[in-house]
Each structure stands twice: as C-alpha cells, then as structure tokens.
Amino acid sequence: MTSGVIEVDLHGLRVEEAIKKAESEVKKASSGVYIIRLIHGYHGGTRIRDAIEEEFSYGRNEKVKRIKQGSNPGITELVLREL
C-alpha cells in the first residue's frame, strides 16, 4: 500500500455486513493509511451511509479522527490521520 488510501466497495451488502466490513478495514489499517474510502452508492446506499456516520462519529472508534463526504454522495471517507 503506497497511496495511504484504502477503498472498500460496500455495494450489495446489508447494513450490518457493511459496518462489519468497515470496522474490519479500520482495525487492520496500518499506520501508513490515512483514509478509508467507503463506496456505498447513493440510491440504495443511504442507509449504509447513515449507519457509517452513526457508527464512526463522536469518537466512537479511536482510530477514526473524523468522517467526511467523498468526491460524490455515494462515498464516505473515514479519516484516520491528517496529512
């Protein structure tokens, strides 16, 4: 991993599965990773987006510093460290 960004495709997963997959990626992220880009889509992916925001906001996960919207509404990014 040289880019510092992990992309995770959550299309086709149920909300619970998507959260577990996101949690797994956060847990195994090395110190070289600064963003985990979660691709959930924006038509059927809004429930996943909302669940991600609920799960990782307010300091609930010590590795996630903040959450931001990606380059489009179908992407949510978990910022693990600032550049």
DASUL-V109023 format. One record per residue. N is the residue number from 0. RES is the residue in three letters. SS is DSSP state (H for helix, E for strand, L for the rest). OMEGA is omega in degrees with one decimal (NA if undefined). NEAR is the number of other ideal C-beta (glycine too) atoms within 10 Angstrom. Layout:
N	RES	SS	OMEGA	NEAR
N	RES	SS	OMEGA	NEAR
//
This chain:
0	MET	L	-179.4	9
1	THR	L	-174.4	5
2	SER	L	-176.8	10
3	GLY	L	-179.9	15
4	VAL	E	173.2	12
5	ILE	E	175.6	19
6	GLU	E	-178.6	14
7	VAL	E	179.6	16
8	ASP	E	-177.8	13
9	LEU	L	179.3	22
10	HIS	L	175.1	12
11	GLY	L	179.5	9
12	LEU	L	170.9	16
13	ARG	L	-176.4	12
14	VAL	H	-178.1	17
15	GLU	H	179.0	10
16	GLU	H	-179.7	12
17	ALA	H	179.3	24
18	ILE	H	179.2	19
19	LYS	H	179.4	12
20	LYS	H	178.4	15
21	ALA	H	178.7	25
22	GLU	H	179.0	14
23	SER	H	179.0	11
24	GLU	H	177.8	17
25	VAL	H	-177.2	20
26	LYS	H	-175.5	9
27	LYS	H	-179.0	9
28	ALA	L	178.8	20
29	SER	L	-179.2	9
30	SER	L	178.0	8
31	GLY	L	-179.2	11
32	VAL	L	177.8	19
33	TYR	L	177.0	18
34	ILE	E	168.4	19
35	ILE	E	-177.1	21
36	ARG	E	-179.0	16
37	LEU	E	-177.4	27
38	ILE	E	-174.6	17
39	HIS	L	-176.9	26
40	GLY	L	-177.5	17
41	TYR	L	173.0	11
42	HIS	L	177.3	7
43	GLY	L	-174.5	11
44	GLY	L	-176.5	22
45	THR	H	176.6	13
46	ARG	H	176.7	12
47	ILE	H	178.4	25
48	ARG	H	-179.5	22
49	ASP	H	179.3	13
50	ALA	H	177.1	17
51	ILE	H	179.6	24
52	GLU	H	179.0	13
53	GLU	H	-175.0	11
54	GLU	H	-171.4	19
55	PHE	H	-179.6	24
56	SER	L	173.5	12
57	TYR	L	176.2	9
58	GLY	L	-178.5	9
59	ARG	L	176.4	9
60	ASN	L	-173.6	16
61	GLU	L	179.5	7
62	LYS	L	-177.2	14
63	VAL	L	-178.6	20
64	LYS	L	178.4	14
65	ARG	E	178.9	12
66	ILE	E	175.4	17
67	LYS	E	176.2	10
68	GLN	E	178.6	12
69	GLY	L	-176.6	15
70	SER	L	174.1	8
71	ASN	L	-175.8	9
72	PRO	L	180.0	14
73	GLY	L	-178.3	20
74	ILE	E	172.3	18
75	THR	E	-179.0	23
76	GLU	E	174.1	20
77	LEU	E	-178.8	26
78	VAL	E	-179.5	16
79	LEU	L	175.5	21
80	ARG	L	-178.8	14
81	GLU	L	177.4	7
82	LEU	L	NA	6
//
